[in-house]
């Protein structure tokens, strides 16, 4: 079991190392214009998460109010 965990950690370390071992100028993404695509995707995902949380909060509030009304009607 320990061998499997150790080998998985080593694999992940090697995989992440390749992600960050890029050659060239750090301004490459900016010069090509792809950085704006990355920023747009991140902002879109963030807005999606915020909208989902607002939707979820409204549904939970509605359910809580229904439970409170149901308990009041039983008494």
Beta strands, then each sheet from edge to edge (+ up, - down):
end
